[in-house]
Amino acid sequence: MGHREDLLEGAKRCLLEKGFARTTARDVVKESGTNLASIGYHYGSKDALLAQAYISLVEGMGDDFGGSDGAGPAGEPGSLERFRCVWANIIGTMREPGSLWRLSMEILVMGDKLPEVRDHLSRAQREAGRGLIPLLMGGREEDVSDETADTVGLFYVTLMTGLIAQWSFDPKTAPEADQLAEGLRQVIAAATKD
């Protein structure tokens, strides 16, 4: 690996161990075996590097959302069963000790103190939604239009952000996938009632 990749891998390890606020540029350099100048050269700033490391960690978890067996989520695309299955898999990643979703809460709470990280991740929300749509509704990520990413995709991102908050705050009372699917079923029934 080159310095760019070494920095990214070192930043991932630092984020998981220390979080955003407590990770220093020196921590990343020590963990990656590089030097301080390489952070600016390859990423522009420590915050930009940390934001990219976080996005890379989340993208790595995307495979878990579809199911650990590699067969993809159960149920027909767009069905309540598919919705329940995908959200059960996502919630499963929130249960894990040291879940990286706690980093998301750190950004929400400290966003004004981490403006470069917040801005970088804000721009990534559309792409996060674009990635969730095929899991839940079928199709290919590259075929999701910007309009769909900005509506359906952001709906899913908003649901995920709420789940992350609830699972971080109080996992004992946070909703399970069955509750989410039943809630959606009731919303659909009320919206389609004549």
N, C-alpha and C positions, 0 to 999 in steps of 0.2 A: 504494500500500500504506500501511497505518497502522503505527504503532509496533510493535504486536504482531507483525505479519507481517515487518516489517523486522528486528526482534530475532531472530525464528526463522531467517530467511535468513542473517543475520550470524553467528548461532551455528553454523549448519551449516558455513559457510565456515571458521570458526575451528576447529571440531572436525576437519575434514579436514586443516587445515594444522598444528594444534598438539596435537590430542588433548584429552582431558578435563582432565588434571592441569595442563597448562601454559596452558590458556585462562583468562584473567581476565575479570572483569566489564568492565573497561576495554577489553579487546580486543574484546569483543562490541559495546560501545557505539561504538567507533571504526569497526568493520567495518559496523555497521548505520546509523550516522548518527543515533543516538538519544541518550538520556541515561541515567545510572545509575538514576534514580528509576523509569524506565519498566520496568526489569527486575522490580523488586519489585511494581509495580502490575499488570503483565500476567501474571507467572509466579510471583511469590512469592519466588523466589531464583534466583541464577545456576545452581545445580545442577539445579533443576527445569526451567529453560529449556534447559540442555544435554541433559538426559534427553529432553525433548520433541523437540529438534532431532535427536538420534540416532534416535529412533523414526521421525521423518519421513524421515530419510535411508534407513532400512531399508525402510520402506513404499514409497518410491520405487523401490527395487530389486526389489520383488516382481514387477513386470512382466517383469523379465529372467528370473525363475525359470521362467516358462512358455514362454520362447523369444522370440527377438528379432523374429521375423517376425509376431507378433501372432496366429498361428493356434493357439497353445496347444501343449502338449507332445504328442509322438507317443505312440502306444500307447493301448490301452483303459484307462479309469480303473481303478485298482487292480492293473494288470498290472505284471509285472517290467519290461517295456519302458518303461512310463510312469515307474516308479520310477527307472530308469536315466537316462531323458531329463531329468527334473526335476533330479536330483542332478548331472547333467552341466552343466546350466545354472547351478545354484547354485555348483558348483565353478568354473565360468567366471568368476563375479563375484569369487571369491577370488584368481584369478590376476592380476587387474588391478593395475597399480602403484598404490600408495596406497590399496589396498582399505580400505573403511570397516570391514571385519571386524576389523582390528587394534584398533579402538576397543573391540570386545567383549573382546578379551584384556586391554586396559588396565583395564576394569571388573573382570574376574575377578581380576586381580593386585592391584588397588588398591581393591577393593570396600569394605574397612573404612575407607578414607580418603575414600570418596565415598558415604557412606551414603544420602543423599537420591537420588542417581542410581541406586544399586543398588536401593533400595526401589521407585522408580518403574518401573525396567525389570523387576524381579521380577514386578510386577503385570501387566506387558505380555506375559509369556511365554504365558499362556493364549491371548491373542489372536493371538500369532505362530503358535502351533500350529493355532489355528482357521483361519488363513489358508493354512497349508500343506496341510491336509486336502483341500480341493477340487482343488488342483493335482495331488495324487497319486491321489486316489480319486474325483474327480468330485463333482458337486453344487455347491451354493452355500454360501458362507461363512456367510450368515445362518441357514442351516438346520442348522449343526453344533451339536449339543447341548453343554452344559457338560460332561457326562460324557465325551463323545467327545473334546472339547478337552483334558480332563484325563487322558486315557489315550493315545489315538492321537496327538493333537496334541503332547503333551509327549514322546512317543517320538520324533517327528520333530524337535522342538526339541533334545532331547538328542543326537540324531545330528548335527544342525547344529552344536551347540556343540563336539562332539568334532572335527568336520571343521575348524571355524574354528581350534581349537587346533593341530591337526596341520598345516594349511596355513600358519599363522602361524609355527610353530616350525621346520618343515622341509618346504618345498614339494616337494623332490625325492623324498621318501619318502611323502608324503601319498597316501591312496588316491584312485583315479579312480572314476568312476561305474560302470564295468564291474565293478570289484572289489567295490563295494558291492552291486550287483545280484546278483552271483554269491554273495556271502556271505549275502544274504537268501535266495536260492534254496536254499542248503544248510541254513540254519536251518529254513526251511519244510519241506524234505524230511525232516529229522531229527525235527521236531515232529509230522509227520503219518504217520510210519512206524508200521506195525502191529506 
